[in-house]
Amino acid sequence: RQRVAHQLAQRGIERPAGDGTAFVPDPKQVRALALGFDALLADFYWLQAVQVVGSSESVDQGRADHLGRLVDVVTTLNPEVDHPYRFAAIWLTHDERQVRESIRLLERGIAHHPDDWRNHFYAGFARFFYLGEYELAAEALERAVRLPGAPAYLPRLV
């Protein structure tokens, strides 16, 4: 089992010529092939995601797309993680498609962490600032306001 998991993880290190981004497997396929090493592989792909933004290169649209695919794998393998959902929301902002992908990931985070105000807040912010979906943004922020730990200033944003 360990050898198969290692071989699967190594595939992520191969880099296509000239692209600058590593291969990212389909989240459902990697989950099926993880052989019980879901958390280990999630950590491996999470470290790759952090390196995408931590490198000396700027996070352009292509690198942000790559980051989104990595976070999708991470949160499919281990949906109980919490920071990767918001991490993706910060970086997936180059176009409407990316913003909608970040909201999709945030909604997955909300499904697994319904009482975390931050995922609702980030979804509301993305809908307001990037998409102009003011009613949906207000709904998300209203949900965030009612959750434990929400900052005192949050109601003023609704």
Helices and strands as residue ranges (DSSP letters): H 2-11, H 27-33, H 38-54, H 61-77, H 83-91, H 96-112, H 117-129, H 134-145, G 154-157
